[in-house]
Amino acid sequence: MQIYRHFHQADGTSLALAIGNFDGVHLGHQAMLTRLKEVAAARGLKSAIMTFEPHPREFFSPTNAPARLSSLREKLERFAEAGVDKVYVCHFNHRFAAIDADDFISRVLRSILKVRVALIGQDFRFGAGRRGTRSDFDAAGIETVSLPDVTHEGRRVSSTAVREALAIGDLAHAEQLLGRKYSISGKIVHGDKVGRVLGYPTANIHMLRTKPPLFGVYAVKLEGLSESHLPGVASLGVRPTVKQGGKPTLEVHLFDFNQDVYGRHVRVHFLHKIRDEMKFADIDTLKAWIASDACKAREYFKYST
């Protein structure tokens, strides 16, 4: 899969292009990726994705933007797994936001990217002020394929629905919407060694998310350190007992594991919520709860299939 960060890098190959944020790459997104590959193959085109970094809502209103389900790297990994040929990562800024719909289609899509078919969702809008619609593609002579919504239990599958499920700890429902267990990936970095002092050394996962979609303590499995996924217990939160004004931190204590793994890129799969994040009166109380959390996680793995 080829990744481009500037339009001028385009090689002139004719494209079938899907446009969107693809946050979480849920079942609805996956249906679009499948259809994209089908359309591209049927018309002898390369399959391509156009996505945006940062998310437009993060750019316009960072404090009110929704929690990010997936980092750019995670999205790109999903696109590669789906067999997409090309991805255009558009740097979303004031200049990009000011491109009007006609200019976007004529100059960017037709002249530079050689788009022959555009795949769009039911509510797709684009261009300055989100004034562009499907009719603009028709007027410009670009074929459009509009995909119906994917539903689950009568409700549209969406990134918002996934966020809502994760926020209340309903990991099973989130898994149904995603088609997989929710996970966060990142590099293991040095932390402040608080977990080691407390008797539960942790792998600290560097997160690009400043606003994760879930908080609390979870039974997890960690992918990337061995052939099998390693069981453990994870805490995702601001650690109010040991820090004031802390940033969201993901810490994973792996069971029966003691190796130097700094610098390794791993993926944490969230399987079962144990409790919400809490602030404790003192360190001894925190230690007692951590011991209880680890015990509950071990029990989960003992009886889960």
C-alpha positions as CSV (number, residue, x, y, z in Angstrom):
1,M,0.0,0.0,0.0
2,Q,1.3,3.4,-1.0
3,I,0.8,6.4,1.4
4,Y,0.9,10.0,0.1
5,R,0.8,13.2,2.2
6,H,0.7,15.6,-0.8
7,F,-1.4,15.6,-3.9
8,H,1.5,16.4,-6.1
9,Q,2.9,12.9,-5.3
10,A,0.1,11.4,-7.4
11,D,1.4,9.2,-10.2
12,G,-1.4,9.7,-12.7
13,T,-3.0,6.3,-12.1
14,S,-6.8,6.4,-12.5
15,L,-8.6,5.8,-9.2
16,A,-11.7,4.6,-7.5
17,L,-11.6,6.8,-4.3
18,A,-13.4,6.6,-1.0
19,I,-13.4,9.7,1.2
20,G,-13.9,9.9,4.9
21,N,-12.4,10.1,8.4
22,F,-12.8,6.3,9.0
23,D,-12.3,6.7,12.7
24,G,-12.4,3.2,14.2
25,V,-12.7,1.5,10.8
26,H,-16.0,-0.1,12.0
27,L,-18.3,-2.4,10.1
28,G,-19.7,0.5,8.1
29,H,-16.3,1.5,7.0
30,Q,-15.3,-2.1,6.3
31,A,-18.3,-2.4,4.0
32,M,-17.1,0.7,2.1
33,L,-13.6,-0.7,1.8
34,T,-15.0,-4.0,0.4
35,R,-17.1,-2.2,-2.1
36,L,-14.2,0.1,-3.0
37,K,-12.1,-3.0,-3.9
38,E,-15.0,-4.5,-5.9
39,V,-15.6,-1.3,-7.9
40,A,-11.9,-0.7,-8.6
41,A,-11.4,-4.3,-9.8
42,A,-14.5,-4.1,-12.1
43,R,-13.4,-0.9,-13.7
44,G,-9.7,-1.6,-13.9
45,L,-8.8,1.2,-11.4
46,K,-6.6,1.4,-8.4
47,S,-8.4,1.6,-5.1
48,A,-7.6,4.6,-3.0
49,I,-8.7,6.3,0.3
50,M,-8.6,10.0,1.2
51,T,-8.6,10.7,4.9
52,F,-7.8,13.6,7.1
53,E,-5.3,14.4,9.8
54,P,-6.2,15.9,12.2
55,H,-9.9,15.0,12.2
56,P,-11.7,18.2,11.1
57,R,-13.6,18.4,14.3
58,E,-10.3,18.3,16.2
59,F,-9.0,21.2,14.1
60,F,-12.1,23.4,14.4
61,S,-12.9,22.7,18.1
62,P,-10.2,20.7,19.8
63,T,-11.8,20.9,23.3
64,N,-15.2,19.7,22.1
65,A,-14.0,17.1,19.6
66,P,-15.1,13.5,20.3
67,A,-12.7,11.0,21.6
68,R,-10.5,9.5,18.9
69,L,-11.1,5.8,18.3
70,S,-8.0,5.1,16.3
71,S,-4.7,6.8,15.6
72,L,-3.6,7.5,12.0
73,R,-1.2,4.5,12.2
74,E,-4.0,2.2,13.3
75,K,-6.2,3.4,10.4
76,L,-3.5,2.8,7.9
77,E,-2.9,-0.7,9.3
78,R,-6.6,-1.4,8.8
79,F,-6.5,0.0,5.2
80,A,-3.5,-2.2,4.4
81,E,-5.3,-5.3,5.8
82,A,-8.3,-4.5,3.5
83,G,-6.0,-4.5,0.5
84,V,-6.3,-0.8,-0.4
85,D,-3.7,0.3,-3.0
86,K,-3.2,4.0,-2.1
87,V,-4.0,6.3,0.8
88,Y,-3.9,10.1,0.6
89,V,-3.5,11.6,4.1
90,C,-4.7,15.2,3.8
91,H,-3.3,17.7,6.4
92,F,-6.5,19.4,7.5
93,N,-5.8,23.1,8.1
94,H,-7.4,26.4,7.2
95,R,-6.1,26.3,3.7
96,F,-7.6,22.8,3.0
97,A,-10.8,23.7,4.7
98,A,-11.2,26.8,2.5
99,I,-11.2,24.8,-0.8
100,D,-14.7,25.1,-2.3
101,A,-16.5,22.1,-3.7
102,D,-16.1,22.9,-7.4
103,D,-12.4,23.5,-7.0
104,F,-11.9,20.3,-5.0
105,I,-13.6,18.2,-7.6
106,S,-12.1,19.8,-10.7
107,R,-8.6,20.6,-9.5
108,V,-7.9,18.0,-6.9
109,L,-10.0,14.9,-7.8
110,R,-10.2,15.1,-11.6
111,S,-7.0,16.9,-12.6
112,I,-4.5,15.8,-10.0
113,L,-5.7,12.5,-8.6
114,K,-7.5,11.2,-11.8
115,V,-10.5,10.0,-9.9
116,R,-13.0,8.2,-12.1
117,V,-15.3,6.8,-9.4
118,A,-16.0,8.3,-5.9
119,L,-17.5,6.2,-3.1
120,I,-19.4,8.2,-0.6
121,G,-21.7,7.7,2.4
122,Q,-25.4,8.7,2.6
123,D,-24.7,11.9,4.4
124,F,-21.5,12.9,2.7
125,R,-20.7,16.6,2.5
126,F,-17.4,18.3,1.4
127,G,-15.7,21.5,0.5
128,A,-15.8,24.9,2.2
129,G,-18.8,25.1,4.5
130,R,-19.6,21.5,3.7
131,R,-21.7,22.7,0.8
132,G,-20.7,20.1,-1.7
133,T,-23.0,17.1,-2.3
134,R,-23.3,14.1,-4.6
135,S,-24.9,16.3,-7.3
136,D,-21.6,18.2,-7.6
137,F,-19.8,14.9,-8.6
138,D,-22.6,14.2,-11.1
139,A,-22.2,17.6,-12.6
140,A,-18.4,17.1,-13.0
141,G,-18.8,13.8,-14.7
142,I,-17.4,11.7,-11.9
143,E,-19.3,8.5,-11.3
144,T,-20.5,8.1,-7.7
145,V,-21.3,5.0,-5.7
146,S,-23.4,5.8,-2.7
147,L,-23.4,3.1,0.0
148,P,-26.4,2.4,2.2
149,D,-25.9,2.6,6.0
150,V,-24.8,-0.6,7.8
151,T,-27.1,-1.3,10.8
152,H,-26.9,-3.4,13.9
153,E,-30.0,-4.2,15.9
154,G,-31.9,-1.5,14.0
155,R,-29.4,1.2,14.6
156,R,-26.8,2.7,12.2
157,V,-23.3,1.6,12.8
158,S,-21.2,4.7,13.4
159,S,-18.1,5.9,15.2
160,T,-20.4,7.7,17.6
161,A,-22.2,4.5,18.5
162,V,-18.8,2.8,19.2
163,R,-17.7,5.7,21.4
164,E,-21.0,5.5,23.4
165,A,-20.5,1.7,23.9
166,L,-16.9,2.1,25.1
167,A,-17.8,5.1,27.4
168,I,-20.2,2.9,29.4
169,G,-17.9,-0.1,29.4
170,D,-20.0,-2.2,27.0
171,L,-17.1,-3.8,25.3
172,A,-19.3,-6.6,23.8
173,H,-21.5,-4.1,21.9
174,A,-18.4,-2.2,20.8
175,E,-17.0,-5.4,19.4
176,Q,-20.2,-6.1,17.5
177,L,-20.0,-2.6,15.9
178,L,-16.3,-2.9,15.1
179,G,-16.2,-6.6,14.0
180,R,-13.3,-7.1,16.4
181,K,-12.4,-6.3,20.0
182,Y,-11.4,-2.7,20.7
183,S,-7.7,-2.1,21.0
184,I,-5.1,0.6,21.3
185,S,-1.6,0.3,19.9
186,G,1.6,2.1,20.7
187,K,5.2,1.9,21.7
188,I,6.3,0.7,25.2
189,V,8.0,3.6,26.9
190,H,9.6,4.4,30.2
191,G,7.2,5.6,32.9
192,D,7.7,6.9,36.4
193,K,8.0,3.3,37.8
194,V,5.1,3.8,40.2
195,G,3.7,0.3,39.3
196,R,7.0,-1.3,40.2
197,V,7.1,0.4,43.5
198,L,3.5,-0.8,44.2
199,G,4.5,-4.4,43.4
200,Y,2.9,-4.5,39.9
201,P,5.4,-3.5,37.2
202,T,3.7,-2.2,34.1
203,A,4.3,-1.7,30.4
204,N,3.5,1.9,29.7
205,I,2.0,2.4,26.3
206,H,2.7,5.7,24.6
207,M,-0.7,7.0,23.3
208,L,-1.2,9.8,20.8
209,R,-4.8,10.1,22.0
210,T,-5.2,13.0,24.5
211,K,-8.9,12.0,24.9
212,P,-9.3,8.2,24.8
213,P,-12.8,6.8,24.4
214,L,-12.7,4.6,27.5
215,F,-11.3,4.9,31.1
216,G,-11.0,2.4,33.9
217,V,-9.4,-0.9,34.7
218,Y,-9.7,-3.9,32.3
219,A,-8.7,-7.4,31.7
220,V,-6.6,-7.3,28.5
221,K,-4.4,-9.2,26.2
222,L,-1.3,-7.7,24.7
223,E,-0.2,-8.5,21.2
224,G,3.3,-8.0,19.9
225,L,5.7,-9.5,22.5
226,S,5.3,-13.2,21.7
227,E,3.5,-15.5,19.2
228,S,0.5,-15.6,21.5
229,H,-1.3,-12.7,23.1
230,L,-0.3,-12.2,26.7
231,P,-3.0,-11.8,29.4
232,G,-2.8,-9.0,31.9
233,V,-4.7,-6.2,33.6
234,A,-4.6,-2.6,32.4
235,S,-5.4,0.8,33.8
236,L,-6.3,3.6,31.5
237,G,-6.8,7.0,33.2
238,V,-5.2,10.0,34.8
239,R,-4.0,8.2,38.0
240,P,-5.6,10.6,40.4
241,T,-4.2,8.9,43.5
242,V,-0.6,9.5,42.5
243,K,-0.8,12.5,40.2
244,Q,-2.7,15.8,40.0
245,G,-3.7,17.0,36.6
246,G,-2.1,13.9,35.0
247,K,-2.6,13.1,31.3
248,P,-4.3,9.9,30.2
249,T,-1.9,7.0,30.7
250,L,-2.3,3.3,29.6
251,E,-0.4,0.9,31.8
252,V,-0.5,-2.9,31.4
253,H,0.6,-5.4,34.1
254,L,1.3,-8.7,32.4
255,F,0.9,-11.9,34.4
256,D,3.9,-14.1,35.0
257,F,6.1,-12.0,32.6
258,N,9.4,-10.3,33.3
259,Q,11.3,-9.1,30.2
260,D,12.8,-5.9,29.0
261,V,10.4,-4.8,26.3
262,Y,11.0,-1.0,26.0
263,G,10.7,0.3,22.5
264,R,8.5,-2.5,21.3
265,H,5.3,-1.6,19.4
266,V,2.3,-3.5,20.8
267,R,-1.4,-3.6,20.7
268,V,-3.6,-3.8,23.8
269,H,-6.9,-5.7,23.3
270,F,-9.6,-4.7,25.8
271,L,-11.7,-7.7,26.8
272,H,-13.6,-7.1,30.1
273,K,-14.1,-4.0,32.3
274,I,-13.3,-4.5,35.9
275,R,-14.1,-1.1,37.3
276,D,-14.1,2.7,36.8
277,E,-11.0,4.7,37.6
278,M,-11.1,5.8,41.3
279,K,-9.1,8.1,43.6
280,F,-8.1,6.5,46.8
281,A,-7.3,8.0,50.2
282,D,-3.7,6.6,50.3
283,I,-1.2,4.4,48.6
284,D,-2.0,1.4,50.8
285,T,-5.6,1.5,49.7
286,L,-4.5,1.8,46.1
287,K,-2.2,-1.3,46.5
288,A,-5.1,-3.3,47.9
289,W,-7.4,-2.4,45.0
290,I,-4.6,-3.2,42.4
291,A,-4.3,-6.6,44.0
292,S,-8.0,-7.1,43.8
293,D,-8.1,-5.9,40.1
294,A,-5.3,-8.4,39.2
295,C,-7.2,-11.2,41.0
296,K,-10.4,-10.4,39.1
297,A,-8.6,-10.3,35.8
298,R,-7.0,-13.7,36.5
299,E,-10.4,-15.0,37.3
300,Y,-11.8,-13.7,34.1
301,F,-9.1,-15.5,32.1
302,K,-9.6,-18.6,34.1
303,Y,-13.3,-18.9,33.2
304,S,-13.4,-17.2,29.8
305,T,-13.4,-19.3,26.7
